[in-house]
Amino acid sequence: MGYPTTVQLIDREKTEQWYVNFPAAVARALDFEKGEVVEWTIETKWKLLLKRTPKKKRGKR
């Protein structure tokens, strides 16, 4: 099953930002955490790969 979403654009005077939001069901199913870093890879013009970066181990305090 797919989860359709809309690409959003915030167009400012000197810059623009594009956003693709995850539906909550997708984020929960993948156990995403707030502030988690991910990386987009362009495979083709029609296919993007989203890769999670490994979590950094926290040192002892």
N, C-alpha and C positions, 0 to 999 in steps of 0.2 A: 504494500500500500504506500502511496506517495503522500506527501504533505505539501500542497501548493502554498507558496508564499509570494509576496510582491517585493520586487526590488525597489528600494526607496532612494531618493536623491535629495540631499540638502545642498542647495546651490547658493553659495554666498558670493559676495562681491569679488573676492580674490581666489577663493578655493571652492571645491565641491567635495562632498563625501557621499559615498554610496554605501548602502546598508542592505544586508540580507539577514533577517531575523529567523531564529529557530522557533518553531511552535513549541510550546511548553512540553507537550508529550514527547517530542524528539529529545529535548534537553534532559528530561527526566529519564528516558529510556537509556540514554548514554551516560548518565551520572555526571553531567557537566557541573562544574563549580563556578561560582561567581569569580570573574577575573582570570579564568583559565585561559592560557595562551594556545592558539591554534595557528596552523599555517595552511594557506591555500596554494595548491599547485594546479596550473592550467595544463590539462591533458590534451584537450582539443577545444575548439571554439564553443563546443556544446557540452563539454564535460569538465567539471572542476572537482578536484580531490581535496577534501579537508582532512588534514592530519593533526592529531593532537601531539603536543610536544611533551616529552617525558617530564614528570614532576620532579622538581629539584628536592633532594633530600635535605631536610632541615637539620642543622647541627645542634648538638647538645648545648644547653646554656647553663 
